[in-house]
Amino acid sequence: MELHPVGVSGVLAVLGDAISEETGARVAALREAVLRAQIPGVTESVPAYASLLVRYDPFLTDYDALCRRLKALGSELSASAQQAGRIVDIPVCYGGAYGEDLPFVAQHAAMAQEDVIALHSARPYRIYMLGFLPGFPYLGGLDERLFTPRLASPRTRIPAGSVGIGGQQTGIYPMESPGGWQLIGRTPLRLFVPGRPLPYAAGDLIRFVPIGPEEFESIAARERGEQP
C-alpha cells in the first residue's frame, strides 16, 4: 500500500496499478476497516478501482497520524476480509425490447444469445466503485468472452435499469441517461430514488438473475407502488 497526500485534508491509499478483482476486493476491505475503526477526524472514504481516498478534518488529526493508522489497518486485513461483501440479487430481463444489443454481443462473441445470458448471469460481480451517474456500479469480473466494444456513437437516451457491457466491464444504468454501452437487458428495480439508500454499495457483489417479460412487468408494477 502506497500513501500520498491529497491537498491538505486527504490521503490516497493506492493498493495496485491495474483493474483487477483482487485489487478491488482489497480496496473494499480497507474501506470497511476504516469505517469500522471510526478514526477521529476522518470525514469520508471514497473507493476507486485501485485506491481509496480518505478525507479528514486537519483540525482533528493530521496526515502522519492518519497514515500510521491506515498502514496498521492495511496490515491487519485478512484474506477472508478481502473476499467479504454482500451479494445483491438483481433481476434482469435479457434481450428483445429490454436489451436491444444482445444480438450484436452474441455475434461478437460467436455464441448464441442464450449462451450470452447464461454466461453473464453465471457469477457475481464485485462493485469496484460507484460513479458516472448516482448509483452506477462499475462491476469487475466480466468473462473475457463477453468483452464487447462500446457503441461508435453513444445513445442520447438509455432507459433506467438498463444492463450493459462496455469494453471489459458490465454495469447498470440506475437512471435514464445518455450512454455508449451495449445494452443486453434491463432490471425492473428502481435502483436510484432520491432520499432512499441504494440497494448496494462499493465492495458488494451483484448477481444477475434472469427473468421473463411477465415477471419484469410484475416487479415493475410493484416498484411503482401499483397493486399486483
Secondary structure as UniProt FT lines:
FT   STRAND          2..5
FT   TURN            7..8
FT   STRAND          10..14
FT   HELIX           21..37
FT   TURN            40..41
FT   STRAND          42..47
FT   STRAND          51..56
FT   TURN            58..60
FT   HELIX           63..76
FT   HELIX           79..82
FT   STRAND          87..94
FT   HELIX           96..98
FT   TURN            100..101
FT   HELIX           102..109
FT   HELIX           113..120
FT   STRAND          125..130
FT   TURN            134..135
FT   STRAND          137..140
FT   HELIX           144..146
FT   STRAND          155..158
FT   TURN            160..161
FT   STRAND          162..167
FT   STRAND          169..172
FT   STRAND          177..179
FT   STRAND          182..186
FT   TURN            194..195
FT   TURN            202..203
FT   STRAND          205..210
FT   HELIX           213..223
FT   TURN            224..225
//
